[in-house]
Structures are given as C-alpha cells and as structure tokens.
Amino acid sequence: MRRTIIEPFRIKVTEPLKIIPREKREQELIKAHNNVFLLPSTSVSIDLLTDSGTGAMSTKQWAAMMLGDESYAGSPSFRRFERTMRRITGMKHIFPTHQGRAAEGILAITRTRPGDVVPNNSHFDTTRANFEFVGVNALDLICAEGLDNETPAPFKGNMNLERLEEVIKKYGRERIPFAMITVTNNTSGGQPVSMQNIRETRALLKKYDIPLVMDACRFAENAYFIQQREEGYADVSLYQIAREMFSHVDAATMSLKKDGLVNIGGFLVCQNDDWAQDFQNMLILREGFISYGGLAGRDLEAAAVGIMEALDPEYQNYRHATVSYLARAMEQRNIPYVKPVGGHAVFIDAKAFLPHIPPLQYPGIALVNALYLEGGIRSVELGSVMFGHYDENGVEQPSNLELVRLAIPRRVYTQSHFDYIIETLDDLLRDRDSLRGYKITYQPKFLRHFTCHFEAL
C-alpha cells in the first residue's frame, strides 16, 4: 500500500487566486479596523477563517442541483432531503433551516426561558449567543484534559460527567430544559467526543429526565475519530457510527455548511412531537415553510448528496491527512498547537506562541493579524475576544484558552498552499518577539468578534 494519501478527486474548475503586496494588506487591515472579519475576501490569498460553507462541491452535488424543485410546499427536493437526513439521524421530525444558527435560534426561543441553564461540553459562539440572547446561562463543561493543549488524549472533546452532575444538582431539573453535546468540540480545538462519553452523558441525563441535544456540525469527522481511536469501532462503517451517535440523543441542530459539504443550509431534527410542533411554528415564522426552511430546492438537493459524501472513508482519510500534514510541520518547528490535531483545523496556542502578550491584550488577535500581514492568510481567534466575558462587576475575564484556528475548507487547497502557510509561520516564529497586543475600541453586545474594532498597542 502506498504511504502517500492523495486527494480522492481531480480539479475540474479553478478560481483565480492572487497575493496582493504587503503594503496593500497593511492598508486593507487598517480600513478593516484590524479585524480580519471585515476584510474583503479579494484582499485575502489563503482563507482559513472558517470551514463553514467554504468548501468545494462535487460533480454529483452540482448535478443534483439541477433537480431542484422550487415549489413553495411539498417539493420532491424536500422529500429527498428528508429521507437522507432521517436515514442518517433516525429522527422522526426533520426541519431544514438556512444555516445552523437558525436552528439554534429556534431551539433557544421555543424550548428555554430566561434563567434556564444549558450545559454543554463546549458551546460554540453562535450557540452561546442564541442562548444568552434569550437570557439562558450557557455552561461549558469540557473534560479536564481538554484544557491542556499538550495532553495527547484521544477524546479531549468529552463532556465532564462529574461537573455535569454537579450542575444538575445545583440548579435542579426544572431549570435545565436540556443539555447539549457538540461533536467535534470546536471550542476546545476541534477535538472529538467518544461514543462511550456520548452514551454515558445520555445515561446520566436520563436519570434526571433531561433530554440531550447534539450540535452535529462535524458529526462525520467525529465518527471518523471514533472509528480510528475507540475500541470496538475499527471495523464499523462511518455511517453505522453516525447512526449510533444520533441514537443517543433526543434532538440535533446542524450547520450543513460543515459536514453537509454545502455552501448554505442546516437542520433541526427531533423525536418529540411537542418539540416538533413548536419548531414547526417558529420555522414558518422565521425561516419559511416547513418543506424549504429558508433554502432553495437546489440547496436541499446538494445537501442530501453532500452529507452522504462526508461519510465516505476515502474523503475522511484525505481530509485528516491534510490537517495532519500542517500539524506535522508545526511539530517539526516547535510551534505550539492543540494536540492531537483536531478534525477540521489546526489550532495554534497563541498564549504559548506569544507569551509576552497578556490575555487581555489578545495574543490571538496579534497572531491573526500578523498572519495576514505576513502572508495574506486569514485565520480566526478563539480566545478572550470570542470567549471572554464580563463578570457581575463589569470586569473583563479572559478565556481559558487563547487559540488561533487555521480552519481548512473542504476540497479547496492543495499541498503547495499548505507549504506556503508553513513558510509564513516560519517567518512569524523568527520575529514573534516584535509582535504587540491590541485593545478593543468598539464592540457590540453579542458576538463581538465578528464586528468589533481593534487598535494596536
């Protein structure tokens, strides 16, 4: 068997990519108030801001889009979407949404009240914001090893079961409408959750009659990690592993822009008839009729094909080989990153990379902006800007982790692009002592990282 894992596809259409001069990048970053979210994409050479909706679709997906039926109600495109999602999730009720945060918003509005508590292994940014917007306390209960970037544990995304039971006893069943589990755990470095942990989380919650909801954005990548790392699953197909994961939960939200391999779309699925009635009513109010949920028929068709392609073992082997290639290069250079490497990204430990910058001077932002200035590479901070908070006295508290995520779009970049990223990191590593922190000069109340303004210190 060959040692080299090649891309299980060939390139049929290309998109122009250019590297603008550094002087131009400096001007663009100033105009964007030092926030790479506000940069025009035409000023970015390699875009690792997110893996959400930025992948390349397959020929089968493009062909399926031609079958899109745009009927307002009851289109055959929806029926194909519904059958596919039910086949994977086993859920009774299937509701399309225009993307994952819409599903999260409907869940938060219909199933929670102000003062409720929703525990999770780790809420991602939009999940947390949707709960906090309606007055819910969103708690992160990551396992202990998930907070240690150097520990090479196989399932660092796991729920901390001891803390979960403590939270249940502290707040009581009446204040916890449901718990969530996010697979893979994006906030903690794209780390997977074991089937055993999903099963044990379910068993603990069942003891207190608390439902479990899965954030399933990267369920296929999580299934791959279970197959590769968990005892008893080496010979089980990714499809069967996915089915088992969903069998342990009562409902799920998903951004299909991740493991659905599409540019837009999401879903909200559940088993409970009462929940489904609430979801349906809010879906019609906010997204559209229940058979399109804010999507065109062609989008439903592409998602129905893409989500099955994400469970192709050849695709997952290639996907993980690309992420591992970047991680190995960092290992050789002693660039600190979250170990073992996650499923959809490499997460640089900005606190260790820039130890001279305090957390509340945002070392992650310093590294993000340096990557752009040095190489035209756009990444994203997952640290005290995205996940910091203000305490009851109005004092800003830093995040436990200060990470910079290099999210890898699916089926987009080749090895030479990764080599260019590595060369840029080499240059930054050499000059890192010269980098300085930032302060925030403007921020909105929710999801500040998307639109806040920074000033270099």
C-alpha positions as CSV (number, residue, x, y, z in Angstrom):
1,M,0.0,0.0,0.0
2,R,1.3,3.5,-0.9
3,R,2.2,5.7,2.1
4,T,1.0,8.9,0.3
5,I,-2.7,9.7,0.7
6,I,-3.8,11.6,-2.5
7,E,-6.8,13.8,-2.9
8,P,-9.7,11.5,-3.9
9,F,-10.7,13.9,-6.7
10,R,-9.3,15.9,-9.6
11,I,-9.7,19.6,-10.2
12,K,-12.2,20.5,-12.9
13,V,-12.8,24.2,-12.4
14,T,-10.3,26.7,-11.0
15,E,-10.7,30.1,-9.3
16,P,-8.1,32.8,-9.7
17,L,-6.0,33.5,-6.5
18,K,-3.6,36.3,-6.1
19,I,-1.2,37.6,-3.4
20,I,-1.5,41.3,-3.0
21,P,1.6,43.3,-1.9
22,R,2.2,43.7,1.9
23,E,1.7,47.5,1.6
24,K,-1.8,46.9,0.3
25,R,-2.5,44.4,3.0
26,E,-1.5,46.9,5.6
27,Q,-3.9,49.4,4.2
28,E,-6.7,46.9,4.0
29,L,-6.2,45.8,7.6
30,I,-6.3,49.5,8.8
31,K,-9.6,50.0,6.8
32,A,-11.0,46.9,8.5
33,H,-10.2,48.3,11.9
34,N,-7.6,45.4,12.5
35,N,-10.5,42.9,12.4
36,V,-9.9,40.3,9.6
37,F,-13.7,39.5,9.6
38,L,-14.1,43.0,8.0
39,L,-11.6,42.4,5.2
40,P,-12.8,42.0,1.6
41,S,-12.2,38.4,0.5
42,T,-10.4,39.7,-2.6
43,S,-7.7,41.0,-0.3
44,V,-7.1,37.5,1.2
45,S,-4.8,35.0,-0.5
46,I,-5.5,31.9,1.6
47,D,-8.7,32.0,3.6
48,L,-8.7,29.8,6.7
49,L,-11.2,32.0,8.6
50,T,-13.7,29.1,8.6
51,D,-14.5,25.7,7.1
52,S,-18.2,26.7,7.2
53,G,-19.7,26.9,3.7
54,T,-16.3,27.5,2.1
55,G,-15.8,24.0,0.6
56,A,-15.9,22.9,-3.0
57,M,-18.9,20.8,-4.1
58,S,-18.6,17.6,-6.1
59,T,-19.9,16.9,-9.6
60,K,-22.7,14.8,-8.1
61,Q,-23.8,17.8,-6.0
62,W,-23.8,20.2,-8.9
63,A,-25.7,17.7,-10.9
64,A,-28.2,17.2,-8.1
65,M,-28.8,21.0,-8.0
66,M,-30.4,20.8,-11.5
67,L,-33.1,18.6,-10.0
68,G,-34.1,21.3,-7.6
69,D,-37.8,21.8,-7.4
70,E,-38.7,25.3,-6.2
71,S,-42.3,24.7,-5.2
72,Y,-43.2,26.5,-2.0
73,A,-44.8,23.5,-0.3
74,G,-44.1,19.8,-0.6
75,S,-41.4,19.7,-3.2
76,P,-39.7,16.4,-4.2
77,S,-36.4,18.1,-3.3
78,F,-37.5,18.4,0.3
79,R,-38.6,14.7,0.3
80,R,-35.2,13.6,-0.9
81,F,-33.6,15.9,1.8
82,E,-35.9,14.5,4.5
83,R,-35.3,10.9,3.6
84,T,-31.5,11.3,3.6
85,M,-31.4,13.2,6.9
86,R,-33.8,10.6,8.5
87,R,-31.6,7.8,7.2
88,I,-28.5,9.2,9.0
89,T,-30.1,10.6,12.1
90,G,-33.0,8.2,12.6
91,M,-35.1,11.2,13.8
92,K,-38.9,11.4,13.3
93,H,-39.1,15.1,12.5
94,I,-36.8,16.8,10.0
95,F,-36.8,20.6,9.6
96,P,-34.5,22.4,7.1
97,T,-33.1,25.8,8.1
98,H,-31.0,28.2,6.1
99,Q,-28.0,27.5,8.4
100,G,-27.0,26.1,11.8
101,R,-27.5,29.3,13.9
102,A,-31.1,29.5,12.7
103,A,-31.7,26.0,14.1
104,E,-30.0,27.1,17.3
105,G,-32.2,30.2,17.5
106,I,-35.4,28.2,17.1
107,L,-34.3,25.7,19.7
108,A,-33.5,28.6,22.2
109,I,-36.7,30.5,21.6
110,T,-39.0,27.6,21.8
111,R,-37.5,25.3,24.5
112,T,-35.9,27.7,27.0
113,R,-36.9,30.5,29.3
114,P,-34.9,33.3,30.9
115,G,-33.0,32.0,33.9
116,D,-32.6,28.5,32.4
117,V,-29.3,26.7,32.3
118,V,-28.0,24.7,29.3
119,P,-24.8,22.7,30.0
120,N,-22.6,21.6,27.0
121,N,-19.2,20.1,26.6
122,S,-18.5,23.5,24.9
123,H,-20.9,25.9,23.3
124,F,-19.6,27.5,20.1
125,D,-20.0,31.2,19.5
126,T,-23.4,31.3,17.8
127,T,-24.8,28.6,20.1
128,R,-23.9,30.5,23.2
129,A,-25.1,33.8,21.7
130,N,-28.5,32.4,20.8
131,F,-29.0,31.1,24.4
132,E,-27.7,34.3,26.1
133,F,-29.9,36.4,23.9
134,V,-33.0,34.8,25.5
135,G,-31.5,35.0,29.0
136,V,-30.1,31.5,29.3
137,N,-26.9,30.6,31.2
138,A,-24.8,28.6,28.7
139,L,-22.3,26.5,30.7
140,D,-19.2,24.8,29.2
141,L,-18.2,21.5,30.9
142,I,-15.2,20.3,29.0
143,C,-13.2,17.4,30.4
144,A,-10.0,18.3,32.3
145,E,-7.7,17.1,29.5
146,G,-9.5,19.4,27.1
147,L,-7.9,22.4,28.8
148,D,-4.4,21.1,28.4
149,N,-3.1,21.7,24.9
150,E,-0.2,19.4,25.3
151,T,-2.0,16.3,26.5
152,P,-2.3,13.8,23.6
153,A,-5.6,12.2,24.8
154,P,-7.7,10.7,22.1
155,F,-11.0,12.3,23.1
156,K,-10.3,15.7,24.5
157,G,-13.7,17.0,23.5
158,N,-15.6,14.8,26.0
159,M,-18.2,16.1,28.4
160,N,-17.0,16.3,32.1
161,L,-19.6,14.0,33.6
162,E,-18.8,14.8,37.2
163,R,-19.3,18.5,36.6
164,L,-22.5,17.8,34.7
165,E,-24.0,16.0,37.6
166,E,-22.8,18.8,39.9
167,V,-24.6,21.4,37.7
168,I,-27.8,19.3,37.7
169,K,-27.8,19.0,41.5
170,K,-27.0,22.7,41.9
171,Y,-29.7,24.1,39.5
172,G,-32.3,21.3,39.6
173,R,-34.2,19.6,36.8
174,E,-36.7,22.5,36.5
175,R,-34.0,24.9,35.3
176,I,-32.3,22.6,32.8
177,P,-34.6,22.1,29.8
178,F,-32.0,20.0,28.0
179,A,-28.2,19.5,27.8
180,M,-26.1,19.6,24.7
181,I,-23.1,17.9,23.3
182,T,-21.0,19.3,20.5
183,V,-19.2,16.9,18.0
184,T,-16.5,17.6,17.3
185,N,-15.8,20.1,20.1
186,N,-14.8,23.1,18.1
187,T,-14.1,25.4,21.0
188,S,-11.5,23.1,22.5
189,G,-9.5,22.6,19.3
190,G,-11.8,20.5,17.1
191,Q,-11.4,17.6,19.5
192,P,-13.6,14.5,19.2
193,V,-16.1,13.1,21.6
194,S,-16.1,9.3,22.2
195,M,-19.1,7.1,21.8
196,Q,-18.7,6.0,25.4
197,N,-18.9,9.6,26.6
198,I,-22.0,10.3,24.5
199,R,-23.5,7.1,25.9
200,E,-22.6,7.9,29.5
201,T,-23.8,11.5,29.1
202,R,-27.1,10.2,27.9
203,A,-27.4,7.7,30.8
204,L,-26.7,10.4,33.4
205,L,-29.2,12.8,31.9
206,K,-31.8,10.1,31.6
207,K,-31.5,9.5,35.4
208,Y,-32.8,13.1,35.9
209,D,-35.2,13.0,32.9
210,I,-33.2,15.7,31.0
211,P,-33.2,15.5,27.2
212,L,-29.9,15.6,25.2
213,V,-29.4,17.6,22.1
214,M,-26.4,17.2,19.7
215,D,-24.7,20.0,17.9
216,A,-23.9,17.8,14.9
217,C,-21.9,20.2,12.7
218,R,-19.0,17.9,12.3
219,F,-20.6,14.5,13.1
220,A,-18.8,12.7,10.2
221,E,-15.4,13.9,11.4
222,N,-16.3,12.8,14.9
223,A,-17.4,9.4,13.5
224,Y,-14.0,9.0,11.8
225,F,-12.2,9.7,15.1
226,I,-14.3,7.1,16.8
227,Q,-13.5,4.6,14.1
228,Q,-9.8,5.3,14.3
229,R,-9.4,5.7,18.1
230,E,-12.1,3.9,20.1
231,E,-12.0,0.3,20.9
232,G,-14.6,-1.8,19.1
233,Y,-15.2,0.5,16.2
234,A,-12.3,-0.2,13.8
235,D,-14.4,-2.4,11.5
236,V,-17.7,-0.3,11.8
237,S,-18.6,1.9,8.9
238,L,-18.8,5.7,9.4
239,Y,-22.5,5.6,8.5
240,Q,-23.2,3.0,11.3
241,I,-21.2,5.0,13.8
242,A,-23.1,8.1,12.9
243,R,-26.4,6.3,13.3
244,E,-25.3,5.2,16.7
245,M,-24.3,8.7,17.8
246,F,-27.7,10.1,16.8
247,S,-29.5,7.2,18.6
248,H,-28.3,8.5,22.0
249,V,-29.8,12.0,21.6
250,D,-33.4,13.4,21.5
251,A,-32.7,16.2,19.0
252,A,-30.0,17.8,17.0
253,T,-29.0,21.0,15.3
254,M,-26.6,21.1,12.4
255,S,-24.9,23.6,10.1
256,L,-24.8,21.6,6.9
257,K,-22.1,24.1,5.8
258,K,-19.7,21.9,7.6
259,D,-20.1,18.1,7.2
260,G,-23.0,18.6,4.7
261,L,-20.4,19.9,2.3
262,V,-22.6,22.7,1.0
263,N,-22.3,26.5,0.9
264,I,-25.6,27.1,2.7
265,G,-28.0,25.1,4.8
266,G,-28.8,23.5,8.2
267,F,-31.3,21.4,10.0
268,L,-33.2,20.9,13.2
269,V,-34.3,17.3,14.0
270,C,-36.1,15.7,16.9
271,Q,-38.1,12.8,18.1
272,N,-40.6,14.5,20.4
273,D,-44.0,15.5,18.8
274,D,-44.5,18.5,21.1
275,W,-41.0,19.9,20.4
276,A,-41.7,19.3,16.7
277,Q,-44.9,21.4,16.8
278,D,-43.0,24.3,18.5
279,F,-40.2,24.0,16.0
280,Q,-42.6,24.0,13.0
281,N,-44.5,27.1,14.2
282,M,-41.3,29.1,14.7
283,L,-39.7,27.8,11.5
284,I,-42.7,29.1,9.5
285,L,-42.5,32.5,11.3
286,R,-38.7,32.9,10.8
287,E,-37.4,30.7,8.0
288,G,-40.1,29.8,5.6
289,F,-42.5,26.9,5.1
290,I,-41.5,23.6,6.7
291,S,-40.6,22.0,3.3
292,Y,-37.9,24.5,2.4
293,G,-36.8,26.3,5.7
294,G,-35.2,29.3,4.0
295,L,-33.4,27.2,1.3
296,A,-33.9,26.8,-2.4
297,G,-34.8,23.4,-3.7
298,R,-31.4,23.1,-5.3
299,D,-29.7,23.7,-1.9
300,L,-31.8,20.8,-0.4
301,E,-30.6,18.6,-3.3
302,A,-27.0,19.5,-2.8
303,A,-27.1,18.9,0.9
304,A,-28.8,15.5,0.5
305,V,-25.8,14.4,-1.7
306,G,-23.1,16.1,0.3
307,I,-23.9,14.7,3.7
308,M,-23.5,11.2,2.4
309,E,-20.2,12.1,0.7
310,A,-18.9,13.3,4.1
311,L,-19.3,9.7,5.3
312,D,-17.1,8.3,2.5
313,P,-14.0,6.8,4.2
314,E,-11.7,7.9,1.3
315,Y,-12.9,11.5,1.7
316,Q,-12.3,11.4,5.5
317,N,-8.8,9.9,5.1
318,Y,-7.9,12.7,2.7
319,R,-9.5,15.3,5.0
320,H,-7.5,14.2,8.0
321,A,-4.3,13.7,6.0
322,T,-4.4,17.4,5.0
323,V,-4.9,18.6,8.6
324,S,-2.2,16.3,9.9
325,Y,0.3,17.5,7.2
326,L,0.0,21.0,8.6
327,A,0.3,19.8,12.2
328,R,3.4,17.7,11.5
329,A,5.1,20.7,10.0
330,M,4.3,22.7,13.2
331,E,5.6,19.9,15.3
332,Q,8.9,19.9,13.5
333,R,9.2,23.7,14.2
334,N,8.1,23.5,17.8
335,I,5.1,25.7,17.0
336,P,2.7,25.2,19.9
337,Y,-0.7,23.8,18.9
338,V,-3.5,21.8,20.4
339,K,-2.5,18.1,20.4
340,P,-3.6,15.8,19.0
341,V,-4.7,17.7,15.9
342,G,-8.4,18.2,15.5
343,G,-10.7,17.2,12.7
344,H,-11.3,20.4,10.7
345,A,-8.4,22.7,11.7
346,V,-5.1,23.2,13.4
347,F,-5.4,25.3,16.5
348,I,-2.2,27.3,17.3
349,D,-1.7,28.0,21.0
350,A,-1.4,31.8,20.8
351,K,-0.6,32.1,24.6
352,A,2.4,29.9,24.2
353,F,3.4,31.4,20.8
354,L,3.3,34.9,22.2
355,P,3.9,34.6,25.9
356,H,4.9,38.2,26.2
357,I,1.3,39.4,25.3
358,P,-1.2,39.2,28.3
359,P,-4.6,37.5,27.6
360,L,-6.5,40.8,27.8
361,Q,-4.2,42.3,25.2
362,Y,-5.5,39.5,22.9
363,P,-2.5,37.4,21.7
364,G,-4.8,35.6,19.4
365,I,-5.6,38.8,17.5
366,A,-2.0,39.7,17.4
367,L,-1.2,36.4,15.7
368,V,-4.2,36.5,13.4
369,N,-3.2,40.0,12.1
370,A,0.4,39.0,11.8
371,L,-0.5,36.0,9.6
372,Y,-2.5,38.3,7.3
373,L,0.2,41.0,7.1
374,E,3.0,38.5,6.6
375,G,1.3,36.1,4.1
376,G,-2.2,37.3,3.2
377,I,-3.6,34.3,5.3
378,R,-6.8,34.9,7.1
379,S,-7.5,32.9,10.3
380,V,-9.6,33.4,13.4
381,E,-9.1,33.9,17.1
382,L,-10.7,31.5,19.5
383,G,-9.6,33.2,22.8
384,S,-10.5,36.1,25.0
385,V,-12.2,38.1,22.3
386,M,-14.5,35.3,21.2
387,F,-15.0,33.6,24.5
388,G,-14.0,36.1,27.2
389,H,-16.8,37.6,29.3
390,Y,-17.5,40.4,31.8
391,D,-18.3,39.4,35.4
392,E,-21.1,40.8,37.5
393,N,-18.8,43.8,38.4
394,G,-18.3,44.6,34.7
395,V,-14.6,43.4,34.8
396,E,-13.5,41.6,31.7
397,Q,-12.4,38.0,32.3
398,P,-10.2,36.1,29.8
399,S,-10.9,32.8,28.2
400,N,-9.2,29.6,29.5
401,L,-7.6,29.1,26.1
402,E,-6.0,31.6,23.6
403,L,-6.1,29.8,20.3
404,V,-5.8,30.8,16.6
405,R,-7.7,28.4,14.3
406,L,-6.5,27.6,10.9
407,A,-9.7,26.1,9.6
408,I,-9.3,24.1,6.4
409,P,-12.0,24.5,3.7
410,R,-13.1,21.1,2.3
411,R,-11.6,20.1,-1.1
412,V,-10.2,23.6,-1.8
413,Y,-6.4,23.9,-1.2
414,T,-3.5,21.7,-2.3
415,Q,-0.2,20.8,-0.8
416,S,1.6,23.9,-2.1
417,H,-0.9,26.1,-0.4
418,F,-0.1,24.4,2.9
419,D,3.7,24.7,2.3
420,Y,3.1,28.5,1.8
421,I,1.3,28.6,5.1
422,I,4.2,26.8,6.8
423,E,6.8,29.2,5.3
424,T,4.7,32.2,6.6
425,L,4.7,30.6,10.1
426,D,8.4,30.2,9.9
427,D,8.9,33.9,9.3
428,L,6.5,34.8,12.2
429,L,8.2,32.4,14.5
430,R,11.5,34.1,13.8
431,D,10.1,37.6,14.6
432,R,7.4,36.8,17.1
433,D,9.1,38.9,19.9
434,S,8.3,42.0,17.9
435,L,4.5,41.4,17.9
436,R,2.4,43.5,20.2
437,G,-1.1,43.2,21.6
438,Y,-4.3,45.1,20.8
439,K,-7.1,46.8,22.6
440,I,-10.8,47.0,21.6
441,T,-12.1,50.4,20.6
442,Y,-15.7,49.3,19.7
443,Q,-17.7,46.2,20.4
444,P,-21.4,45.1,20.1
445,K,-23.2,43.4,22.9
446,F,-23.3,39.9,21.2
447,L,-20.8,38.1,19.1
448,R,-18.3,40.9,19.3
449,H,-15.6,39.2,17.4
450,F,-17.5,39.5,14.1
451,T,-17.6,43.3,14.0
452,C,-15.5,44.8,16.9
453,H,-12.7,47.3,16.2
454,F,-9.1,46.9,17.4
455,E,-6.2,49.3,17.9
456,A,-2.6,48.1,18.1
457,L,-0.8,48.8,21.4
